[in-house]
Amino acid sequence: MGVIMIYKAIPEQTSLFRRLRSDQKISTLFTRLFRNGPFHTDGLEPDELQDLLDWIAKDKAFGSRAELDATVLELEKELEKTKAAHPGVEDRTALLEKSVFILEERLLETVKQQGHSEAEDLVETLLFGREQVAPDFFEPVDEQLFLVPSATVQAGIEVLRNIKPEELIKGEGNPAGYHRSDFARWRRFYESVAAHDEAVLVSA
């Protein structure tokens, strides 16, 4: 129950997204920075950031810290291009902590009751992603990013916007109230992503 799910918007038509699939160095760096950025790394102290980069430099994708530093500059350019073309994308993020499995259970039940023909696939994809973004670059045991395609985001929000938090999670006080708040924030994230016709990257 301690799994923390992190969700971030990604425009599929960008060169950044294409390079996440095709460029092992960019993909590895972006993935390793996902929890602490990658658009925002200012939450880290300078020493913490350098320690993180030293750790990433040991990955098989890089031959040295200098090689990693060159990739950092390349990624920064891609991030700036993406932010310029898609204002606010860096802030379209969400986090589910402690609530993901109860939401999975309740959403599956609710969406099935609504008669959705692909309820399980839709709910599982919205919560956990559908496909690995770059499976060839990582070992099965590695932390990887999973994709919620923009088409699924659009289909999902059509379903989610008709679900009332108080009906999804019944009960007074906590943890029911905590789970309702988590669901409401997560749904707002998907509403924002859908409004910008973007996809979602998911990490657990």
For each residue, the residues with C-beta under 8 A, 3 or more apart:
1: 98 101
2: 98
3: 100 101 204
4: 95 96 97 204
5: 95 96 97 100 127 128 202 203 204
6: 34 35 93 94 95 202 203 204
7: 93 94 95 96 186 189 200 201 202
8: 34 39 92 93 200 201
9: 89 92 93 192 193 196 198 199 200 201
10: 14 16 17 20 89 147 198 199 200 201
11: 14 16 17 82 85 86 89 196 197 198 199
12: 17 149 150 198 199
13: 17
14: 10 11 17 18 78 81 82 85 86
15: 18 19 78 81
16: 10 11 19 20 26 78 79 81 82
17: 10 11 12 13 14 20 21 199
18: 14 15 21 22
19: 15 16 22 23 26 27 78
20: 10 16 17 23 26 27 30 31 133 134 145
21: 17 18 27 133 134
22: 18 19 27
23: 19 20 26 27
24: 27 28 61 134 137
25: 28 29 61 62 67 68 71 74
26: 16 19 20 23 29 30 71 74 75 78
27: 19 20 21 22 23 24 30 31 61 133 134 137
28: 24 25 31 32 56 59 61 62 137 138
29: 25 26 32 33 38 56 61 68 71 72 75
30: 20 26 27 33 34 38 75 145
31: 20 27 28 34 133 134 138 143 144 145 203
32: 28 29 52 55 56 59 143
33: 29 30 36 37 38 41 52 56
34: 6 8 30 31 37 38 145 201 203
35: 6 203
36: 33 41 43 44 49 52
37: 33 34 40 41
38: 29 30 33 34 41 75 79
39: 8 79 83 89 90
40: 37 43 90
41: 33 36 37 38 44 49
42:
43: 36 40
44: 36 41 48 49 52
45: 48 49
46: 49 50
47: 50 51
48: 44 45 51 52
49: 36 41 44 45 46 52 53
50: 46 47 53 54
51: 47 48 54 55
52: 32 33 36 44 48 49 55 56
53: 49 50 56 57 65 68 69 72
54: 50 51 57 58 65
55: 32 51 52 58
56: 28 29 32 33 52 53 59 62 68
57: 53 54 62 64 65 67 68
58: 54 55 62
59: 28 32 56 62
60:
61: 24 25 27 28 29 137
62: 25 28 56 57 58 59 65 67 68 71
63: 67
64: 57 67 68
65: 53 54 57 62 68 69
66: 69 70
67: 25 57 62 63 64 70 71
68: 25 29 53 56 57 62 64 65 71 72
69: 53 65 66 72 73
70: 66 67 73 74
71: 25 26 29 62 67 68 74 75
72: 29 53 68 69 75 76
73: 69 70 76 77
74: 25 26 70 71 77 78
75: 26 29 30 38 71 72 78 79
76: 72 73 79 80
77: 73 74 80 81
78: 14 15 16 19 26 74 75 81 82
79: 16 38 39 75 76 82 83 90
80: 76 77 83 84
81: 14 15 16 77 78 84 85
82: 11 14 16 78 79 85 86 89
83: 39 79 80 86 87 89 90
84: 80 81 87
85: 11 14 81 82
86: 11 14 82 83 89 196 198
87: 83 84
88: 91 92 196
89: 9 10 11 39 82 83 86 92 196 198
90: 39 40 79 83 93
91: 88
92: 8 9 88 89 189 192 193 196 198
93: 6 7 8 9 90 189
94: 6 7 185 186 189 190
95: 4 5 6 7
96: 4 5 7 99 100 103 127 182 186
97: 4 5 100 182
98: 1 2 175 178 182
99: 96 102 103 178 179 182 183
100: 3 5 96 97 103 104 127
101: 1 3 104 105
102: 99 105 106 169 175 179
103: 96 99 100 106 107 127 168 179 182 183 186
104: 100 101 107 108 123 124 127
105: 101 102 108 109
106: 102 103 109 110 168 169
107: 103 104 110 111 123 126 127 163 168
108: 104 105 111 112 119 120 123
109: 105 106 112 113
110: 106 107 113 114 163 167 168
111: 107 108 114 116 119 122 123 159
112: 108 109 115 116 119 120
113: 109 110
114: 110 111 119 159 162
115: 112
116: 111 112 119 122 159
117:
118: 121 122
119: 108 111 112 114 116 122 123
120: 108 112 123 124
121: 118 124 125
122: 111 116 118 119 125 126 152 155 156 159
123: 104 107 108 111 119 120 126 127
124: 104 120 121 127 128
125: 121 122 128 129 130 148 152 156
126: 107 122 123 148 152 156 160 190
127: 5 96 100 103 104 107 123 124 202
128: 5 124 125 146 202 204
129: 125 145 146 147 148 200 201 202
130: 125 146 147 148 149 152
131: 146 147
132: 135 138 144 145 146 147
133: 20 21 27 31 144 145 146 147 201
134: 20 21 24 27 31 137 138 144 145
135: 132 138 144
136:
137: 24 27 28 61 134
138: 28 31 132 134 135 142 143 144
139: 142
140:
141:
142: 138 139
143: 31 32 138 203 204
144: 31 132 133 134 135 138 203
145: 20 30 31 34 129 132 133 134 201 202 203
146: 128 129 130 131 132 133 201 202 203
147: 10 129 130 131 132 133 199 200 201 202
148: 125 126 129 130 152 153 156 199 200 201 202
149: 12 130 152 153 199
150: 12 153 154 197 198 199
151: 154 155
152: 122 125 126 130 148 149 155 156
153: 148 149 150 156 157 190 193 194 198 199 200
154: 150 151 157 158 194 197
155: 122 151 152 158 159
156: 122 125 126 148 152 153 159 160 190 194
157: 153 154 160 161 187 190 191 194
158: 154 155 161 162
159: 111 114 116 122 155 156 162 163
160: 126 156 157 163 187 190 191
161: 157 158 187 191
162: 114 158 159
163: 107 110 159 160 167 168 187
164: 167 168
165: 168 169 180 181 183 184
166: 169 170 180
167: 110 163 164 170
168: 103 106 107 110 163 164 165 180 183
169: 102 106 165 166 176 179 180 183
170: 166 167 176
171: 176 177
172: 176 177
173: 176 177
174: 177 178
175: 98 102 178 179
176: 169 170 171 172 173 179 180
177: 171 172 173 174 180 181
178: 98 99 174 175 181 182
179: 99 102 103 169 175 176 182 183
180: 165 166 168 169 176 177 183 184
181: 165 177 178 184 185
182: 96 97 98 99 103 178 179 185 186
183: 99 103 165 168 169 179 180 186 187
184: 165 180 181 187 188
185: 94 181 182 188 189
186: 7 94 96 103 182 183 189 190
187: 157 160 161 163 183 184 190 191
188: 184 185 191 192
189: 7 92 93 94 185 186 192 193
190: 94 126 153 156 157 160 186 187 193 194 200
191: 157 160 161 187 188 194 195
192: 9 92 188 189 195 196
193: 9 92 153 189 190 196 198 199 200
194: 153 154 156 157 190 191 197 198
195: 191 192
196: 9 11 86 88 89 92 192 193
197: 11 150 154 194
198: 9 10 11 12 86 89 92 150 153 193 194
199: 9 10 11 12 17 147 148 149 150 153 193
200: 7 8 9 10 129 147 148 153 190 193
201: 7 8 9 10 34 129 133 145 146 147 148
202: 5 6 7 127 128 129 145 146 147 148
203: 5 6 31 34 35 143 144 145 146
204: 3 4 5 6 128 143
